[in-house]
Amino acid sequence: MATLRRLRQVPRHLLVCEKSNFGDDKSRHKHLVETHYHNYRVSFLIPECGILSKELKSLVMETGPYYFVKNLPLHELITEEFINTFVKKGSCCALSYNTNIDEDNTAALLPNGKLILSLDKDTYEETGLQGRPSHYSGRKIMKFIISIDLMDLSFNLDSKKYERISWSFKEKKPLKFDFLLAWHYTGVEESTMMSYFARYGIQERQPKVAVSTVTDVQCPVLQSSELRGKPGEACSPGELLDWLGVVFCNARLNNEPNNFISTYCCPQPSTVMAKACLCTITGFILPEKIRLLLEQLCRYFDEPKLAPWVTLSVQGFADSPVSWRENEHGFQKGGEHLYNFVIFNNQDYWLQMAVGANDDCPP
């Protein structure tokens, strides 16, 4: 009975909302975008717009490529050549693919050069490396976290520490993963992911892009100064987030009695959008690409527009071992870690950050 009660309980969720202005020197928007590393889906909604501008369309088409490598030995990510070629030059991200964070061994490479491993108890002990228990293991510790600073290792490749890690990954406990990889480098590319991992059958992939126009949609009324909302005058960020989820799912908002899919209705007060442009990008998307999209959406209001605001929503991979920065991420019942910008026409913005039960509070 106790188990049934726990299963029926709604898992804890955290939603943090803050308000600022893009022109404010203390604004945290760039830092929060750049430290949310493993992004699976990016969506933006532009009210009273029927078609994307040339600038936005160009950025959307340039969010790729990313790469898929099957059965890549983990030791390949700690070699001197890989570190010097990709980690030290630009921004390199990697994430193990089709691994469940609460059940399987998982691995992630962060742009700051940290290699994060989430390992089960047996694998952790077999590696012989030093780590720490997962924050979300419960009373019986079954998962361990290992963090390896590749930038630090690269300065002393003759050290006993590097030799021990290399021996562990090559001989003592060779680990292989299917990996998603992405690399952002603004200079002249002396090497590419495709040629570097050619012997492992690397595949280049492009994010999937879907653009649609929604029409005659009820839309909540927002006021940039009312972060908590105001009864009868403006809706709250939480109400907006629920509404966005329904719009992204292409569900109806009128709570019709014969609609058995959704009983949701638009929060009040509301207005009706004649049309809105919705764009969704799905793949392995680097923070640098998202930052460029955010900057372009901020410039959307350089010229007068009918829209009072636009939104940019970003979802992270549910089975990434981290959410923001190096904060440990777990799955439990949802695995969500996401953020949403509401960009107002006066350059004010709301930032909403949400995580699930097995996460620290967003930064």
Summary of the structure (lengths in Angstrom):
residues: 363
radius of gyration: 22.2
end to end distance: 37.0
largest distance: 70.8
contacts: 1121
relative contact order: 0.24
helix: 26%
strand: 35%
